């Protein structure tokens, strides 16, 4: 993995919501609205960057919203089920239906900052 291709804004968002989750799971108060917004931003970025077609992007949104909801409601087991449901179509769409498989792709977030 080339670290130069990681968007700094995306990295900070992921680090922030990860730290907030750890803080929440250790019993501290966390603003769950901010946590959900940050996690939703990451889901949207993944859907945009790696989306192969409208079906995959739609599944990403439909499945990530309840995943974020259950994480913020302190139900990580149920959230993990929805995250697993995101992984399965992701693997399918990126291996089976990807007509660009094996062809180098331009980084859509290369000049994001």
Order of alpha helices (4+ residues) and beta strands (2+ residues): alpha-alpha-alpha-alpha
